[in-house]
Amino acid sequence: MTSTFSVRNRLIVAGATAAVIGAGVVGVVTVQAQDQDPATRTPVVVDTADANLTRSTHLSITAATKAAQTALDAAAKENQRVSVAVVDRNGNVIVTLRGDGAGPQSYDAAQQKAFTAVSWNAPTTELAERLGSAPHLADIDGTLFLGGGAPVKADNAPIAGIGVAGAPSGDLDQKFAQAGVASLGG
């Protein structure tokens, strides 16, 4: 029992020592980072002329919901149980709809297909074909190179992605995703 207790004590002492040393380092960094003499500081000037600014186009939640519902309805017309996800340009989920009876794997797969499509600005059916020459693309976290993902574009730049998953083939998923894109006029 005493050897376990002494190991525990050693771990506690080692942790406390590391905390004290860490606090000392932070203290040194803090002292060195104190304000300089105001007379020696260089002022930061931000030029907000149009050439220095970027603007981006985003899909509204209303439009994303319309696209997702259109894709889900297209699948339901063919008696397919799918999930649909719409992500923004950065891959953040705007809306996800899980159709009645859709498999549990379809929810995440739809998000991954949408992310993949917007990341590469291409339908995932095309991207899946590229895996033959670049198989390591599939190693990128959060992507899924199966049919069912379609980019939404504005001026040929990706602004969102629609992913559909759960139909028995990627071709069907792709068809439903494209229906969602088409509902936006794209």
Disulfide bonds with the S-S distance in Angstrom:
none
